[in-house]
Amino acid sequence: MTNTTATPAHGSHAAFAATPDFAGLPRLIALMTGDEKHAPAAHSTLDALWVLYDRVLRVTPDAVDDPGRDRFLLSKGHGPMAYYAVLAAHGFFDESLLPGFGSYDSPLGHHPDRLLVPGAEIGSGSLGHGLPIAVGTVLGLRAQGLTDPRVWVLIGDAELDEGSNHEAIAHAGPAGLEQLHTLVIDNASATHGWPGGIASRFTSAGWAAETVDGRDHEALYAAFTAPHPGRPLAVVARVEPKG
């Protein structure tokens, strides 16, 4: 695993009171106890989420309602512990909320709720919803003349079993939705797979696509920031197979 510290892109994290630390994430995750059934799903996303929030996304706790912010949509919402840990580490909410994870009176549910979790853009957990919502988000931003904000959506490879995602992929490429970025966490849990690999599903529809080691922070950062003029970008992050 590559673990490096770098200056965040675009100065996007100047508003944070403390410097976030990747090494502190296991402690934050350990605070979340209870009857969580999707720990492998959560841990599969940890490195990619960290690199996005620490070095790529232009959003801060003080700018969650700023029209010019980047949007991050967690479609793989059925294992949100890593997401909550990363949000807490970056100051979106206090870590004192983490021990209550999943309890009746906690805002941190087993699926994120955008009305309760500071920084969450969508309520998620049902497979196949996030990428179509991301396409609609980009179209909405375009309609408002907002062409600078980037939209990121994190999906699991098993979500590609859902037809709604393929409709979104088929539309976004020909439409040239350059603001759209899809991160696919590939832990070999898809029922059907895809001939030629997951990236080929996107490139065949006119997307730019990169496949990287999902635990290598430098490889993730390079893929996340690769130029893709006139096309949406897909990054397939391979991690260990789901046990």
Buried (B, 14 or more C-beta within 10 A) or exposed (E): EEEEEEEBBEEBBEEBEEEBEBEBBEEBBEBBEEEBEBEBBBBBBBBBBBBBBBBBBBBBBEBEEEEEBBBBBBBBBBBBBBBBBBBBBBBBBEBEBBBBBBEEEBBBBBBBBBEEBBBBBBBBBEBBBBBBBBBEBBBEBEEEEBEEBBBBBBBBBBBBBBEBBBBBBBBBBEBEBBBBBBBBBBBEBBEEBBEEBBBBBBBBBBBBBBBBBBBBBBBBBBBBEEEBEEBBBBBBBBBEEEE
